[in-house]
Amino acid sequence: MTTSSFSVGDAIEHLLVDEAGQIRVGHFDENPIGIHRWSSTGRHSWTAVGR
């Protein structure tokens, strides 16, 4: 059953969901040198560029 949904972009190369429900996504063409993190409700909460 889906309770909510949101988009984290296209071209996802890596996706990780931790125990707290935070979603980390690495893209292979939109942001090839960084990682973005979203809350489980879809709020963009962090970006690591070039790390």
URQUI-V242982 format. One record per run of one state. SS is the DSSP state (2 for helix, 1 for strand, 0 for the rest). FROM is the first residue (numbers start at 1). TO is the last residue. Records with the same first field share a line. If there is no record, write none. Layout:
SS = FROM-TO, FROM-TO
This chain:
0 = 1-11, 18-22, 28-33, 39-43, 50-51
1 = 12-17, 23-27, 34-38, 44-49
